[in-house]
Amino acid sequence: MHHNQQQTTIAKAVSYTGIGLHSGQDVAITIKPAPIDSGVVFVRVDLPGAPEVKAATANVTATMRATTLESGPAKVFTVEHLLAALRAMAVDNCLVEIDSVEPPVADGSALPFVELIQSAGVVKQDALRRIVRVEEALAVRCGDKFITILPYDGLRITFTSVNPHPLLGVQFGDYEVTSEVFVKEIAPARTIGFMHEIEALQAKGLALGGSLENAIVYDDTTVLTPLRFEDELVRHKILDIIGDIALAGHVHGHIIAVKSGHALNTELAKRIVSQVTNAKGAE
């Protein structure tokens, strides 16, 4: 079905400026075309020598509230929404120049990044895409949370979210992730935050850019933000998985997860990479 696809990059450089979720400061990103086999590379243009870090499992250093990538002095975090947009729009190679440690939070979803990629256009390159095919089931479990991937031709994600909040409860989502489905059903879903968490984070100097403009905020009993989807939470969890699993490359598989977050997602991405590497060694 999806065979012999060519690698892609964006057709021209595009820029976006917005507020960083944790810093509360303006951040500019510029996405630029890159040669074949580059992958997605973040360039910290605000640091001496403009150090780079590739979006790859080997560079994941933390998964506390978002996914952090580091290589030497180059560090970026909260990259998963941008990575999800690039993966779902099938952009293999690009440079992401960034003048801060985190990309703009935009509206808390991946939609602004999708629109940015669409405005640039995507072009084919003269090399075949390396599709990472899962050969056998892999799973990561932690207490009552788990994420697993099964061999599958394409990318499908099935997620069950369980949240104690009276307005959230159990939410279920199951999507065949194509760029069309992503743009319409998944990209607009925003990050969820809780007032008590946001206040605690802000006391620590985090989430300073967090507001009702860039997250769905719940207090103990109500939602303070109009929802885009009744099940926006589970759709955003699926968005996060797409971004985190993209660290393993252009993965094909059926991912099934319950209550998973960045720690389990990125651990699964690492296991996918090691399965594929080991399989290559065995040939």
Residue pairs with C-beta under 8 A, 6 or more apart in sequence:
1 153
1 154
2 131
2 153
2 154
2 252
4 128
5 90
5 128
5 129
5 131
6 124
6 125
6 126
6 127
6 128
6 129
7 36
7 37
7 92
7 93
7 124
7 125
7 127
7 128
7 129
8 90
8 91
8 92
8 93
8 122
8 123
8 124
8 125
8 129
9 33
9 34
9 35
9 38
9 91
9 92
9 93
9 94
9 122
9 123
9 125
10 31
10 32
10 33
10 91
10 94
10 117
10 120
10 121
10 122
10 123
11 33
11 120
11 121
11 122
11 123
12 33
12 120
12 121
13 30
13 31
13 32
13 33
13 120
14 30
14 31
14 116
14 117
14 119
14 120
15 28
15 29
15 30
15 31
16 28
16 29
16 104
16 106
16 112
16 113
16 116
17 26
17 27
17 28
17 29
17 104
18 26
18 27
18 104
18 105
18 106
18 112
19 25
19 26
19 27
19 104
19 105
19 209
19 214
20 26
20 27
20 78
20 100
20 101
20 102
20 103
20 104
20 105
20 209
21 78
21 102
21 105
21 207
21 209
21 210
21 214
22 77
22 78
22 102
22 201
22 206
22 207
22 208
22 209
23 100
23 101
23 102
23 208
23 209
24 208
24 209
25 100
25 209
26 104
27 98
27 99
27 100
27 102
27 103
27 104
28 98
28 99
28 104
29 82
29 96
29 97
29 98
29 99
29 103
29 104
30 96
30 97
31 94
31 95
31 96
31 97
31 116
31 117
31 120
32 94
32 95
32 96
32 97
33 93
33 94
33 95
33 123
34 41
34 93
34 94
34 95
35 93
35 125
36 92
36 93
36 125
36 126
36 127
37 93
37 127
38 93
38 94
38 95
39 54
39 55
39 56
39 92
39 93
39 249
40 54
40 55
40 83
40 86
40 91
40 93
40 94
40 96
40 246
41 52
41 53
41 54
41 55
41 94
41 95
41 96
42 52
42 53
42 54
42 55
42 69
42 74
42 76
42 79
42 96
42 98
43 50
43 51
43 52
43 74
43 95
43 96
43 97
43 98
44 50
44 51
44 52
44 53
44 73
44 74
44 75
44 76
44 98
44 99
44 101
45 97
45 98
45 99
46 98
46 99
46 100
47 73
47 74
49 73
50 97
51 71
51 72
51 73
51 74
52 71
52 74
53 59
53 69
53 70
53 71
53 72
53 74
53 75
53 76
54 69
54 71
55 69
55 79
55 83
55 246
55 247
56 69
56 247
56 273
57 247
57 248
57 266
57 269
57 270
57 273
58 273
59 69
59 70
59 71
60 67
60 68
60 69
60 247
60 266
60 269
60 270
61 68
61 69
61 70
61 75
62 68
62 77
63 261
63 262
63 263
63 265
63 266
64 262
65 206
65 262
66 77
66 78
66 79
66 80
66 102
66 262
67 77
67 78
67 79
67 80
67 243
67 244
67 247
67 262
67 265
67 266
68 75
68 76
68 77
68 79
69 75
69 76
69 77
69 79
70 76
75 101
76 98
76 101
76 102
76 103
77 101
77 102
78 102
78 103
78 105
79 102
79 103
79 243
80 239
80 240
80 243
80 244
80 262
81 103
81 106
81 109
81 110
81 113
81 239
81 240
81 243
82 96
82 103
82 110
82 113
82 243
83 242
83 243
83 244
83 246
83 247
84 110
84 182
84 186
84 187
84 239
84 240
84 242
84 243
84 246
85 110
85 113
85 114
85 116
85 117
85 182
85 187
86 94
86 113
86 117
86 246
87 242
87 243
87 245
87 246
87 250
88 110
88 114
88 177
88 179
88 182
88 183
88 186
88 187
88 242
89 114
89 117
89 118
89 122
89 179
89 182
90 122
90 179
90 250
91 117
91 122
92 125
92 129
92 250
93 125
96 103
104 112
105 191
105 209
105 210
105 214
105 215
106 112
106 113
106 214
107 190
107 213
107 214
108 190
108 191
108 214
108 215
108 216
109 187
109 188
109 189
109 190
109 191
109 228
109 236
109 239
110 182
110 186
110 187
110 188
110 239
110 243
111 183
111 187
111 188
113 187
114 182
114 183
114 187
129 250
130 249
130 250
131 249
131 250
131 251
131 252
132 248
132 249
132 250
132 251
132 252
132 272
132 273
132 276
133 151
133 252
133 253
133 276
134 149
134 150
134 151
134 152
134 251
134 252
134 253
134 272
134 275
134 276
135 151
135 275
135 276
135 279
136 151
136 275
137 148
137 149
137 150
137 151
138 148
138 149
138 268
138 271
138 272
138 275
139 146
139 147
139 148
139 149
139 268
140 146
140 147
140 148
140 260
140 264
140 267
140 268
140 271
142 263
142 264
144 258
144 259
145 258
145 259
145 260
145 261
145 264
146 257
146 258
146 259
146 260
146 264
147 241
147 255
147 256
147 257
147 258
147 260
147 264
147 265
147 268
148 255
148 256
148 257
148 268
149 245
149 251
149 253
149 254
149 255
149 256
149 268
149 272
150 253
150 254
150 256
151 253
151 254
152 252
152 253
152 254
153 252
154 176
154 177
154 178
154 252
155 176
155 177
155 242
155 251
155 252
155 253
155 255
156 174
156 175
156 176
156 177
156 253
156 254
156 255
157 173
157 174
157 175
157 177
157 238
157 241
157 242
157 254
157 255
157 256
157 257
158 172
158 173
158 174
158 254
158 255
158 256
158 257
159 172
159 173
159 174
159 234
159 237
159 238
159 241
159 255
159 256
159 257
159 258
159 260
160 170
160 171
160 172
160 234
160 257
160 258
160 259
161 168
161 170
161 171
161 172
161 173
161 233
161 234
161 237
161 259
162 169
162 170
162 258
162 259
163 169
163 170
163 171
163 233
165 194
165 218
166 221
167 218
167 221
167 222
167 223
168 192
168 218
168 233
171 231
171 233
171 234
172 231
172 234
173 231
173 234
173 235
173 237
173 238
175 181
175 185
175 186
175 238
177 186
177 238
177 242
182 242
185 229
185 235
186 235
186 238
186 239
186 242
187 239
188 228
188 229
189 228
189 229
189 232
189 233
189 235
189 236
189 238
189 239
190 214
190 215
190 216
190 225
190 228
190 232
190 236
191 214
191 215
191 216
191 236
192 215
192 216
192 217
192 218
192 232
192 233
192 236
193 207
193 210
193 215
193 216
193 217
193 218
194 217
194 218
194 219
195 217
195 218
195 219
195 220
195 224
196 219
196 220
198 207
198 210
198 215
198 217
201 207
201 210
202 208
202 210
212 224
212 225
215 225
216 223
216 225
216 227
216 232
216 233
217 223
217 224
217 225
218 224
229 235
237 257
237 260
237 261
240 261
240 262
240 265
241 255
241 257
241 260
241 265
244 262
244 265
244 266
244 268
244 269
245 251
245 255
245 265
245 268
245 269
245 272
247 266
247 269
248 269
248 270
248 272
248 273
248 276
249 273
249 276
251 269
251 272
253 272
255 268
257 264
257 265
